[in-house]
Structures are given as C-alpha cells and as structure tokens.
Amino acid sequence: MRDGTIVVAGASLAGLRGAEALRAHGFAGRLILVGDEPHLAYDRPPLSKHVLTGEVAPGATTLPGVGALEAEWRLGVKALGLDRAGRTLLLADGERLAFDRLLIATGARARPWPAPEEARLSGVHTLRSRDDAASLAAGLAARPRRVLILGAGFIGCEAASSIRALGLPVTVVDPEPAPLAQALGSVIGGFVAGRMEAAGVDVRLGARVTHLEGDRAVRRARLADGGTIEADLVVVALGAVRNTGWLAGAGLRADEGGLSSDGACRALDEAGRPDEAIFAAGDVARFPHPLYGHRPVALEHWGNAVAQGAHAARAMLHGADAVGAYAELPAFWSSQFGLNIKSLGLTEGADAVAIVQGSPRAGRFLAVYGRAGRTIAAVSVNAGRWLPAYEGPIRDGAPFPPITGGADQPDPEPVPPGLPSREAA
Ligand SMILES: Cc1cc2nc3c(=O)[nH]c(=O)nc-3n(C[C@H](O)[C@H](O)[C@H](O)COP(=O)(O)OP(=O)(O)OC[C@H]3O[C@@H](n4cnc5c(N)ncnc54)[C@H](O)[C@@H]3O)c2cc1C
C-alpha cells in the first residue's frame, strides 16, 4: 500500500516512530496523527529524571524528528470511538476520520490513587505526562517538608532519586520486600534499597498506605498498621493502566491490560481474529512474544514503542506475511541513585538469579535470570557494556547459569530471585 489514508491514534513515541517508518517505507498518502495532549510528541524518560531535578525544562523534551514528519496533526483532541465496519475514527470535536489503516498507539496512563476524593487533595501527584512533571516540579519548588512516594517501581524510585538530589526529605512506601521487586526481584532490589537508604531515603518496605488525609491539601498518609507519615507532597507511582477505554464497543479484545494484537501487530477482535486494517504498537499493545512461549506480554519500554511502531508500519504497508512476527528482545534502562540499570529479556517467571560478572560490593555487576534451567533475562548495574553478550544466550534459551569461563570470577551461585507471585502482584 502506497496511497490512501492512514490514521494514527496516540501521537507520542510509538505513534511518531510508526508514522516515520510509514514514510520511510514509501507511504505517500494522507497521514494523520491524533493526540489528546496539546503538545507535539515528547520523550517521557526524562520526566522522572532530569526534568524533576530541574536540569531539563519540561518543554525541552520534544522528540527529535517531529518537525520533519510530513503529516497532519490533530493535537489536544481525543479519539472517542472506533467504527470498525465503517473504518472511521470518531474524535472528541465531532470530526470523523475515515481511514484505510489505523495504528492504535494510545499508550498508558498512571494508575490513579484508588480513592478519588483523596487523589484530588492538592499536593497529590501522578507522573506520566509532561504536564504532570511540570506540576510536580512546581510543587517541589515550593520545598515541601516531606515528599511521600507511593510505590517503589521504576518511576517511584527514579522520582525518589531526583527529589533526594534536590535535598528534600523523601519517604518511599511499598508493600513488597524490596524496591523494583516486580521487575527485578528482591535480591537485586535489595541492593537498590541499600543505595536508596545510603542516599537518605526513608524506605518503608512491606508497608501499605490505606488513606491520604488532609483538608484540601494532603497532610499525611495512614498506613495499614495504623501508623502515619506526615507529608505535604505525595507522588502516586502505582504503575500504569492501558488507554483502551475509548475502544469500548469496537469489538476488539481490549481491557486495562492492553489491546490484544498478533505477531504482525494486527489488533484482534473479540473472537481473536486479526483485523487487517487496525494495528497496535507501544505500551497499549499486548502481543504474543515468540521468545516467551507466545504468551501475551504488554511492555512499558521505550525501545519497544520505537521498534513495534516501526514493525506495525511495515506490516500495514507490506502485509503481515512479509514482516513476520515481532520478536524484539524486551529491553529497558533506568537511572537512579547513581546506578545505571539496564535489562534484557523478561524476568517474569524466573526461578533463579545468579551474579555472573562483577559484584554488588564493587557497585557494578551483571545478574542473569533463569527459568527451569534456561537463561531468560539479564540485568546490568553500572555495567552496561557487559550486557549485549547475554542477548544470544537469552534468545537461544541457553542453559542457566550460563558458563562465563571468566578465570577471575568464582562460579556463580544461583539463588531464588525473590519475584513476587503473580497473584500477589
Ligand atoms: C516518567 C516516565 C519515565 C520513563 N522512563 C523510562 C526509561 O527510563 N526507560 C524505558 O525504557 N522506558 C521508560 N518509560 C516508558 C516509556 O516512556 C514508554 O514505554 C513510552 O512512552 C511508550 O510510548 P507509547 O507511544 O506507546 O505510549 P505513550 O507514551 O503513553 O503515548 C500515548 C499517547 O496517546 C495519547 N492518548 C491516549 N488515549 C488517547 C485517545 N483516546 N485519543 C488520542 N490520544 C490518546 C496519550 O495521551 C499519549 O500522548 C518511562 C515512562 C514514564 C512515564
């Protein structure tokens, strides 16, 4: 397909990179990007890092390449509904956009604090968008007496690191026994906890906040054990929810966990059949990963949004058979508390982890995760250059622990990784 109309719903990373790939692969027709945010596509990773520390202005995060794309933009306009039979997207301003192909890249939003009236207290923030980051940065500039962060996942920990760097007192509360436990397990998470404490963060693990209290402005959090934490700024960092609500009634297989798609990024209908005209990419997509037994996975990784957007674009133009199944190895990075953490593969389901290079004591190491005797993931901490060597063993499902052969390295000692059970998640 070279002509016709392609509409992209969600004008952020996956949508932009998908649109660029359409042009790069020869699409010469009409290309329209619809985004509910008023901004041109921007980068989210800096929002919890250099934007919070004040080193980068929120407005300086626009993604490179936005201006060069030959496309029509509908910004500040939400896609409200999808008429699949009529191949039409309904916009909040009443416009109906007919399409030959649609790329759904509506991503995810921050999971809100579950009690809406408490979430509305001033001083309670989430962190997903540029506007969220600007509002949080303004709150921090007022020098709150204590910042409370709910959730020690990547965004909670990165925010804690940035806010400590501003010299503000920070408490982090998480029900798991370690930060980053869902993604890395409590063995590696325990190392990160040590760094957080060394940086002066009050880390409360195995604890749960039940209520936020205050009169108009938040004043304190109440814990399940009856204790309280006084805080005048709260960051709710409880993970993300996929933006699929607007697809209600469209007959697609979609829920808060994502929009199901096949290996060629085609959206699946409720019966599990691919829709030849509708594609999904980025955080919103839940797709079968060939490296993980084709089990559906939904990622929140920058690199996935880029690669999957491009894969979907090629499938739109050249057909599903021509592109094959999307099989990019999941990868992400994080920087916090002086640690550069990089990951390849998925740790989910791992039954063992072994430190195969370096050591936590030295502050740089590489940990490999195994499942049923096979290598499934690797994480480097301040040792990114060691990581690429593990891509092959992960792709091949090489025996775990992988034989490193390093003469200066003792034999790795696998231990249970301390990943929470999925039921507890
Ligand atoms: C604070 C923060 C830090 C991060 N740091 C890292 C990191 O260090 N490393 C890493 O690998 N990843 C990181 N990520 C994750 C990474 O940014 C995401 O994976 C990436 O943004 C996903 O891109 P996307 O385009 O799929 O979705 P999104 O970026 O969520 O974009 C979706 C867009 O669609 C819009 N939209 C939603 N619904 C509609 C609708 N109905 N109509 C129109 N538009 C709609 C949304 O408003 C949004 O603009 C971070 C994310 C955040 C929030």
The ligand as an SDF file (V2000), in Angstrom:
LIG
                    3D

 53 58  0  0  0  0  0  0  0  0999 V2000
    8.1460    9.1540   33.8400 C   0  0  0  0  0  0  0  0  0  0  0  0
    8.4900    8.0310   32.8920 C   0  0  0  0  0  0  0  0  0  0  0  0
    9.8040    7.5770   32.7940 C   0  0  0  0  0  0  0  0  0  0  0  0
   10.1300    6.5390   31.9270 C   0  0  0  0  0  0  0  0  0  0  0  0
   11.4250    6.1120   31.8660 N   0  0  0  0  0  0  0  0  0  0  0  0
   11.7410    5.0870   31.0470 C   0  0  0  0  0  0  0  0  0  0  0  0
   13.0800    4.6030   30.9850 C   0  0  0  0  0  0  0  0  0  0  0  0
   13.9760    5.1060   31.6710 O   0  0  0  0  0  0  0  0  0  0  0  0
   13.3470    3.5660   30.1550 N   0  0  0  0  0  0  0  0  0  0  0  0
   12.3790    2.9680   29.3840 C   0  0  0  0  0  0  0  0  0  0  0  0
   12.6650    2.0030   28.6540 O   0  0  0  0  0  0  0  0  0  0  0  0
   11.1090    3.4200   29.4090 N   0  0  0  0  0  0  0  0  0  0  0  0
   10.7670    4.4550   30.2240 C   0  0  0  0  0  0  0  0  0  0  0  0
    9.4760    4.9030   30.2650 N   0  0  0  0  0  0  0  0  0  0  0  0
    8.4590    4.2490   29.4210 C   0  0  0  0  0  0  0  0  0  0  0  0
    8.3460    4.8780   28.0300 C   0  0  0  0  0  0  0  0  0  0  0  0
    8.3240    6.2680   28.1130 O   0  0  0  0  0  0  0  0  0  0  0  0
    7.0720    4.3470   27.3840 C   0  0  0  0  0  0  0  0  0  0  0  0
    7.2730    2.9720   27.1560 O   0  0  0  0  0  0  0  0  0  0  0  0
    6.7240    5.0650   26.0940 C   0  0  0  0  0  0  0  0  0  0  0  0
    6.3890    6.4010   26.3370 O   0  0  0  0  0  0  0  0  0  0  0  0
    5.5570    4.3760   25.3980 C   0  0  0  0  0  0  0  0  0  0  0  0
    5.2140    5.1030   24.2620 O   0  0  0  0  0  0  0  0  0  0  0  0
    3.7610    4.9790   23.6120 P   0  0  0  0  0  0  0  0  0  0  0  0
    3.7630    5.9240   22.4570 O   0  0  0  0  0  0  0  0  0  0  0  0
    3.4160    3.5670   23.3930 O   0  0  0  0  0  0  0  0  0  0  0  0
    2.7410    5.4680   24.7370 O   0  0  0  0  0  0  0  0  0  0  0  0
    2.6200    6.8660   25.4700 P   0  0  0  0  0  0  0  0  0  0  0  0
    3.9570    7.4960   25.5860 O   0  0  0  0  0  0  0  0  0  0  0  0
    1.8210    6.6130   26.6950 O   0  0  0  0  0  0  0  0  0  0  0  0
    1.7580    7.7550   24.4640 O   0  0  0  0  0  0  0  0  0  0  0  0
    0.4090    7.5320   24.1930 C   0  0  0  0  0  0  0  0  0  0  0  0
   -0.2040    8.8430   23.7600 C   0  0  0  0  0  0  0  0  0  0  0  0
   -1.5480    8.6220   23.3500 O   0  0  0  0  0  0  0  0  0  0  0  0
   -2.3800    9.6060   23.9550 C   0  0  0  0  0  0  0  0  0  0  0  0
   -3.7530    9.0900   24.0350 N   0  0  0  0  0  0  0  0  0  0  0  0
   -4.2690    8.2250   24.9360 C   0  0  0  0  0  0  0  0  0  0  0  0
   -5.5750    7.9800   24.6690 N   0  0  0  0  0  0  0  0  0  0  0  0
   -5.8790    8.7170   23.5740 C   0  0  0  0  0  0  0  0  0  0  0  0
   -7.0610    8.8820   22.8080 C   0  0  0  0  0  0  0  0  0  0  0  0
   -8.1920    8.2270   23.0990 N   0  0  0  0  0  0  0  0  0  0  0  0
   -7.0200    9.7220   21.7550 N   0  0  0  0  0  0  0  0  0  0  0  0
   -5.8780   10.3790   21.4280 C   0  0  0  0  0  0  0  0  0  0  0  0
   -4.7260   10.2570   22.1110 N   0  0  0  0  0  0  0  0  0  0  0  0
   -4.7270    9.4250   23.1650 C   0  0  0  0  0  0  0  0  0  0  0  0
   -1.7220    9.8140   25.3100 C   0  0  0  0  0  0  0  0  0  0  0  0
   -2.1410   10.9980   25.9360 O   0  0  0  0  0  0  0  0  0  0  0  0
   -0.2610    9.8540   24.8940 C   0  0  0  0  0  0  0  0  0  0  0  0
    0.0980   11.1140   24.4260 O   0  0  0  0  0  0  0  0  0  0  0  0
    9.1170    5.9430   31.1270 C   0  0  0  0  0  0  0  0  0  0  0  0
    7.7920    6.3960   31.2310 C   0  0  0  0  0  0  0  0  0  0  0  0
    7.4720    7.4250   32.1010 C   0  0  0  0  0  0  0  0  0  0  0  0
    6.0390    7.8940   32.2030 C   0  0  0  0  0  0  0  0  0  0  0  0
  1  2  1  0
  2  3  1  0
  2 52  2  0
  3  4  2  0
  4  5  1  0
  4 50  1  0
  5  6  2  0
  6  7  1  0
  6 13  1  0
  7  8  2  0
  7  9  1  0
  9 10  1  0
 10 11  2  0
 10 12  1  0
 12 13  2  0
 13 14  1  0
 14 15  1  0
 14 50  1  0
 15 16  1  0
 16 17  1  0
 16 18  1  0
 18 19  1  0
 18 20  1  0
 20 21  1  0
 20 22  1  0
 22 23  1  0
 23 24  1  0
 24 25  2  0
 24 26  1  0
 24 27  1  0
 27 28  1  0
 28 29  2  0
 28 30  1  0
 28 31  1  0
 31 32  1  0
 32 33  1  0
 33 34  1  0
 33 48  1  0
 34 35  1  0
 35 36  1  0
 35 46  1  0
 36 37  1  0
 36 45  1  0
 37 38  2  0
 38 39  1  0
 39 40  1  0
 39 45  2  0
 40 41  1  0
 40 42  2  0
 42 43  1  0
 43 44  2  0
 44 45  1  0
 46 47  1  0
 46 48  1  0
 48 49  1  0
 50 51  2  0
 51 52  1  0
 52 53  1  0
M  END
$$$$
